[in-house]
Amino acid sequence: MKKSFSLLLIIGFIGVQAAPNSLLYDHIYELTSADERKLRAKILAFNAETISVEAESTKAKYEIPYKRLNQLTQTQLNQLWAIEVNKKLGFDMMPKGQEKLWSHSILNFTKKFNIERKINILNSADYYYMTDYKDQIFGARAYHLRVYPNDLGDKTKLKHIEIEFANVKVYPLSKGQSTIFGESQDSKKLDAAMNADKNKIKNNLNALFGTGFENTTSTHAFTRWDSKGYSFLLELRHLESLLLHIVPTYSLPNLENTDENK
């Protein structure tokens, strides 16, 4: 029989060791409800408003609303969630407490992560902060980080984080070549790189949050994951770039068929 781990114990273990990616989902946890009932279960995924688990005794799968768990369990799950997401990001972006990124000062955030190049948007009073990047995020090579203020409210607060992966500047199209009679070789390289990165990122986000919700237009392809007040939007702009947007879920329309697409 597998041993049950206290959430606090496993959080401490992850915090001090370079744990493998499967660590969180390999163990049985004891979850406590608001009325003090206990369930020994594996964590399967962190959804928007629920956690997916598999009961140790029966192997039955459940979707448990976070609000039905007691406060201590909710707090510890928030810490586990942040640890896992930060591990995939490659740096400690997500707060481990109850607060959200959106309560943070954008200047404090940009200073903490050295994203301090201010870019003014042409013909607009709007702006964002940007930095180059040279490492992997969610399993794919990232090239730029951009941070946007809350343009519809308090502009001192953070609202939108954008991560750019494979893009036309890294895989430039040949001058004078047209795609009217077929794609140029360079465009094929860009398209292949964007799709390869897209699959890596999707696999990592699906492992964390369950299968994403797909939405495709003639020029853009989006996949969306909602989890714990955050929405992760993976956007493929044809022959331009692959972008991951991290925004507050409340700023987006509700997903249809949320039971299938969380």
N, C-alpha and C positions, 0 to 999 in steps of 0.2 A: 504494500500500500504506500502511495506517495505521501510524503510528509506535507502538512499544511504549514505555510509560512505566514507570519504576521506581516501586514503591509509595511509597518514601520521598519521591521528587520530587513526586508528586501530592498526598501528605499535606501537604507544606509549602505547596504552591500553594493548596489548599483552606483551610489555616489562616490565610493572610494576605490572602485575597481573598473578596469576597462572591460566591461561585461560584453559577451557576445550578443548579437541582435536578438537571438531567440530567448534570452533569459526571462523576459517578462512573461512570455506565453508558455514557458516550460513548467511552471509551478502551480500548485494548488494554493489558493488564497482563502482566508476566512473573511467573508463579507458579513457585516452586521446591519440589519435593517433599523429603521427609526424606532420600531417597537421591540428591539433587541433580539429578534430572531436571527439565527446564524446560518450561513450557507457556505459550504466548502466547494469551491469551483475554480475552473480555469478561466482566465480572461481571454476572450476571442477578439474583441474589437471595442474601441471607444467611439460611440456614435454621437449624434447631435445632442440628444436628451437622455440617452440610455447607454448602458454598458451591456455588451453581449457576453454571456458566460456559458460554460458547460458544467453542469453539476457533476461533482466527483462520483457520487453514489449511483446515479441513474444514467449519466451521460446525456440527460435531457438538456436542451439549449433554451436559454431564457434571455429576454430583453428586460433589464431591470432599470426603471427610471432612477437617475441619480438622487432625486428628491426623496425616494423611498428608503434610502440608506441613511444611517445616522451621520452626524456631523463629522465625527472623527474619520469614519470610512470615506466620506466624500473628500475630506481634506487630503487624506493619504492617496486616494485615487487621482486627485488633481496633481499631486507630486509625481506619481508614476507616469501619468500622461505627459507632463512637461519633460520628464527625464527621457522618455522614449522619443518624443518629437525632437528635442534638442540633440539627441544622439544622431538622428537622421539628418538634421540640419547641419551638424558639425560644429555648432557653437550654442551657448546658453541664451537663446533669444527668449524663449517662453518662460514667464514667471512661474514659480512652483507653488505659489500661494493661491488664494481665491481671486486676487486682482487680475484684470485683463491687461493686455498690452495697450489697449486704447485709453487707459487711464494715465498712461505715462506721458511725460513731457517729451515732445519730439526732439528738442535740443539735447536733453539728457540721453535719449536713446541713440541719437546719431553720434554723440560724443563717446558713449560707451563702446560702440562698435566701429568707430572711425569712419562713419559715413557722412563726412562733413563738407563735401563739395556741393555748394548750393547752385542749382540750375534754375534760372528764370524761364518760364514757358513763354514763347514768342507771342506777342499781341495779347497778353493776359497778365493779370496781377498774381496769378498762381505760380507756384514753384515746387521743387522737390529737392531732396538731397541724394547724392549718388556716390558710389565708390566702385573701383574695379575689384574683381575677386578672382582668386586663382586656386580654388579648391572645389571639392565635390559637395553638393547639397542634394539630399535624397537620391544619392547614387549616380548623379550626373554632374559633369563639369559645368560650374557656374562662372559667368564672366562679369556680371554687374549686379549690384544691389541698389535699389532705389527705395526711398522712404518718402511718403507723401503726408502732409498735414491734413487735419480735418477741415476740408474746404467748405463744409456745410454747417460748421459750428465753431468750436473753440480751436483756432488755428495753432495754438500752442500744443495741442495734443496730436498724437499719432493716429493715423486713420488707415493707411494702406502701405503694405510692404510688397515690393515687386522684385522678383529674382529672374534674371535673364540668363538663359542657357544658350544653346547653339543659335547663331544668328548670322545675318547676311554680311556683317562686318568681319566675322571670323572666316566665313566661307563666301567670299565675294563672287558675284556673278560676272562673267566676262563681258567687257564692253562690246557693244555692237551685236551681241548675240540676242536673238529673239526666241521666244517660246511659242510663236505662232505655228511653226512647223515642227514643234517638238521641244522638249526641255533641253537646255544646254547641259553639258557635262557638269559644270560647276553647280547649276541649280539642282542636279540630281544628288550631288554630294551634300549640299545644304539640306535638301529634303530628307535624305537618308540619315544625316546626323540628328536632325530635329526629331524624327520618328524614333530613332534609337534612344535618345534621351527621354522622350515622352514615355516610352515603355518602361524604362528604368524608374522614373519618378512615379508613374502610375502603380507599378508593382509595390513600391515602398509605401505609398499612401493607402493603397488597398489593404496592405498588411496591417496598417495602423487603424484604419477607420472603416473598413469594409469597402465594397464595390462602389465606385463613384458614379454620379449621375452624368450621362453624356448629353451634350447638346452641340449640334453641328450646323453651320451655315455655309454659304458658298465660299467664304474667305476665311472663316474662323472655325476652330474646333475647340470646344470647352469640355473639361471634365471637372465636376465639382464634388468636394467632400465637405460635410459639415461635422464639426466635433467641438463640443464644450464651448460654444459661443464664437468659434472661429470658422471661417470658410476658406478652403484652399481651392483656388481656381487655376487649373492648368490650361493654358491657352496656346494653341498653335496657330500662328499667323502665317499663311501660305507664302513661301519664298521671302520671309522676313525674319521671324524669330519665334522661339519657344519661351513662354513666360509663365511663371508661377506667381499668382497674386494671393496674398494673405490679407483678409479683410474681416470686419465684424459680420457675423451672420445676420444681425438685425438690419444691416444696410442693404440686404439682397431680398428679392422675392422669395417666398416660401417654395420649396420643392414640392412637386406633385409626387404621389406614390412614395412618400418618405419612408415607409416601412421597408421598401425594396432598395432604396437608393441612399440610405444613410451610410 
